[in-house]
Amino acid sequence: MAGLPTDFRLQREDAPAEPEDTEAGKDLPDAVRRQLCDHLDDLEELISREVRVSTELLMDTGRRPQEIRDLPFDCLEQDPDGSLVLVYDNHKSYRMGRRLPIGKATAAVITTQQQRVREMFPDTPVSELKLLPSMRANPHGTKAIHSIGEGHRTWVDALPDFLVPTTVEEDGQTVTLLPFDKGRIFPYAYRHSYAQRHADAGVAPDVLKELMDHSDLKTTPELLPGQPGPAS
């Protein structure tokens, strides 16, 4: 630090962004995603309502786990054309107040959770509430849940085997359904699945870049329909 002026300051935004995760193959097969959705009620019963809601939002929006975990109470807005948007902070790239178009079903998940939180913490100003408040040592609802991953892992491990169509030869017999590795089912995998789902629907790379909130198009490689690809 020798030679620097006394008023030198290093701000958070001066630090380079973390490298984007480019490891391929993390998206989940459709058969696995359907089975997970079928067991969301089990997640709420086994872990909590907040982890269930966070998992639904991860599936629907493709945001990073921290972005969902830290959502404020008032995270649902409408654009001038009436379309619904999720307002969130992209901490990884220091981009606050990001807006993601969402469907009515996803918005309904948010509004139902908002009603629950408002009933639980009626005296706390909306501006201070979290959409997914912790149920421990949080009398005013201003602290978000500590983690999504731990409860999510407990839920996934407790579920029956996920059988996916796979054709292999085993002892001279053709096996068409095999168990899917549960270790590949973790919160960040929903982001990869979101990207692949849109690529399969024919979304152009530049549009997908905006949906993923990447700052550089190079971070959003063109994904071939039906092929796994990175999505950081």
Secondary structure, 3 states (H helix, E strand, C coil): CCCCCCCCCCCHHHCCCCCCCCCCCCCCCHHHHHHHHHCHHHHHHHCCHHHHHHHHHHHHHCCCHHHHHCCECCCEEECCCCCEEEEEEEHHHCEEEEEEECCHHHHHHHHHHHHHHHHHCCCCCHHHCECCECCCCCCCCCCECCCCHHHHHHHHHHCCCCEEEEEEEECCEEEEEEECCHHHCCCCHHHHHHHHHHHHCCCCHHHHHHHHCCCCHHHCCCCCCCCCCCCC
